[in-house]
């Protein structure tokens, strides 16, 4: 008899492995929540020198949150808390040197008081980095676009 056996002399049997249910019988994964909060943080990031390189990491440090929180926010995979909205707004306002309202950056339906992200940042109009090929030429899909139009969202009247 093993030294760690119970005093009664019987050793309990190990539990039997539970059979896996076929995938067809398992309950489906819960549906993903629809994206409720639109944001244009990335538009503002490209207009600042502070966040031009390693923008999400620097923004996360300035807001006191993890980089993954900012990345999920940029990807539209979560709805931010009020504290996060205010922290992001304050950090971007400081980087731009202009006051920002959270409504300028976050919207439940994708409309903003100022439809142009360029105008919000004090830019007279520009094209995003993605508009240029490796040789510095404008890609065909951006050739007919006016500078600043890439950052325009629908106004409340249009929505």
Secondary structure, 3 states (H helix, E strand, C coil): CCCCCCCCCCCCCCCCCCCCCCCCCCCCCCCCCCCCCEECHHHHHCCCCCCCCCHHHHHHHHHCCCHHHHHHHHHCCCCCCHHHHHHHHHHHHHHHCCCCCHHHHEECCCCCCCCEHHHHCCCCCCCCHHHECCCCCECHHHCCCCCCHHHECCCCCCC
